Amino acid sequence: MGARAAGLITGFAQPGGNVTGVAWFGLLPKQMELLKEIVPNLRRVAYITGVSRAYSPPKTDEIAEEDRQIATSTLGFTWQVFPAAAASDYDEIFARLAAEQFDAAYIPSTPFHNNNATRICQLALRHRIPAVSETSQWAKEGLLLSYSQDVSWSAARAMDYVDKILRGAKPIDLPVEQATKLLLTINLKTAKELGLTVPPSLLSRADEVIE
């Protein structure tokens, strides 16, 4: 989700307020496009939501819904949202996805999901549900695919901003940076266990392949 779209800044070069740093972009349509290269007959996808944070930037829900609509209209599948309010909910959700023959699942990288990443990845594999998320750690944990901007780079740049502000710089004078590096991580071992073939053209574009 872009900070500008969320109403936090007026522009990248001139934020126009007290918010600056590194922009974090929602890449859901592209993530689903990559998943469809591995699961070409994608028809029904589960969007698993986690416990909401106490505060979210303005328009967060609207932007997420717009991203979902873009993905469905472009790629020709349907979403169904499954909320998880407790760790035990994941067992019921994935059992239902398998019983109702969902083709895949999308797991947003939220703090609640991140705290339960190992459990989620194990359930996705057990119930044979191809799943995609954002940061590379998800694919390393066993999810089929992840795609996002470089978290390490973003964190390092954010710390640079903190240092500048502590030294007296004003946020309004610091342009918001945009990531130039996106990371694609594919868990080939998971693909094989799910009986899926990853196209060589996709493997060649991956930054990391886990075998």
PyMOL commands that set and color helices and strands:
alter all, ss='L'
color gray80, all
select helices_A, chain A and resi 28-38+60-75+89-99+111-115+117-126+136-141+151-166+171-173+188-193+200-203
alter helices_A, ss='H'
color red, helices_A
select strands_A, chain A and resi 22-23+44-49+78-83+104-106+131-133+145-149+177-178+182-187+208-210
alter strands_A, ss='S'
color yellow, strands_A
deselect
rebuild
show_as cartoon
